Amino acid sequence: MEPKNQLYLTLRSLWSMLKVYILPVRWRVCYQEILASLKFNFHLLCWHAERNQSLRRGAYTLGDKSMKATLTARSACRSSASNSNIAENVQAQDS
């Protein structure tokens, strides 16, 4: 075989390996990054929609400070509820 043909075949096999093994991994990473970005944007969109709906109802009269306090209170209620559930489960297991 001529050296040019050998070089061509080597480069062609390297390209096929790149196409089959390496590029799909990179595209999977890109796909995961794009999906994570879309999820974040969706949650941000939902947050803004909830905020705008509450603004229309007049719940956030003091602006962002009141909104942050409301969101903090909600998360505190959720975490305390989950903590009390955990405590009840531990007490039930101890009994």
Order of alpha helices (4+ residues) and beta strands (2+ residues): alpha-alpha-alpha
